[in-house]
Amino acid sequence: MAQKAEITGKVEYREGDGPLIPIRKGPVEVTTTAQDATLSWHDEGGEVRGSTAMPIADFKRYLAEGAIRLAD
């Protein structure tokens, strides 16, 4: 089940072996498994959408740093 969260700091992901790509600040939906976290987002108009999976260790680090905040 997806959980609502907010990007409040510098959060980046990598597509394949490419460079790090920042995720814009704002609301995201997060789905986690034992291995990874999938983050999905869209702009207010719904025209731009994005999604990425990151290792669960990276996701937990972003949580600990306060760059991602889970909604209550």
Phi and psi in degrees as a GROMACS rama.xvg file:
@    title "Ramachandran Plot"
@    xaxis  label "Phi"
@    yaxis  label "Psi"
@TYPE xy
-75.7541  144.383  ALA-2
-119.709  141.199  GLN-3
-77.9593  142.168  LYS-4
-149.921  175.106  ALA-5
-137.724  135.422  GLU-6
-83.9  120.147  ILE-7
-119.01  -6.81785  THR-8
-142.188  -160.906  GLY-9
-78.5243  112.129  LYS-10
-127.319  127.811  VAL-11
-129.456  156.378  GLU-12
-138.104  166.926  TYR-13
-125.865  133.691  ARG-14
-96.1522  109.256  GLU-15
61.9881  -129.428  GLY-16
-97.2349  12.1732  ASP-17
-74.5526  -174.914  GLY-18
-73.7838  164.139  PRO-19
-68.0693  138.142  LEU-20
-120.506  127.072  ILE-21
-74.7196  147.502  PRO-22
-98.6599  128.734  ILE-23
-63.9272  151.078  ARG-24
-67.6804  144.51  LYS-25
138.099  -170.888  GLY-26
-71.086  144.979  PRO-27
-141.68  163.827  VAL-28
-112.143  139.227  GLU-29
-124.247  132.122  VAL-30
-123.402  127.262  THR-31
-116.473  151.073  THR-32
-127.896  -178.093  THR-33
-65.552  -24.8023  ALA-34
-101.05  -33.1587  GLN-35
-150.712  171.856  ASP-36
-124.667  132.065  ALA-37
-105.108  123.738  THR-38
-108.906  134.183  LEU-39
-128.539  141.997  SER-40
-150.389  163.964  TRP-41
-154.771  157.672  HIS-42
-78.1517  173.437  ASP-43
-61.4553  -33.2286  GLU-44
-81.1805  -10.3973  GLY-45
77.9084  6.96106  GLY-46
-81.7835  -34.2675  GLU-47
-107.948  122.291  VAL-48
-124.06  150.727  ARG-49
-147.816  158.339  GLY-50
-157.878  142.585  SER-51
-152.98  154.893  THR-52
-111.786  140.348  ALA-53
-133.985  154.499  MET-54
-56.7149  143.347  PRO-55
-59.864  -31.3613  ILE-56
-63.1681  -40.5621  ALA-57
-65.3494  -43.7762  ASP-58
-59.7655  -45.9129  PHE-59
-63.6649  -34.8086  LYS-60
-65.001  -44.3112  ARG-61
-62.032  -37.8197  TYR-62
-63.1204  -47.1874  LEU-63
-62.5332  -35.3718  ALA-64
-77.1893  -14.3482  GLU-65
85.0029  7.87595  GLY-66
-74.5349  -24.2845  ALA-67
-124.582  131.504  ILE-68
-121.407  125.599  ARG-69
-78.7931  142.499  LEU-70
-73.6497  150.662  ALA-71
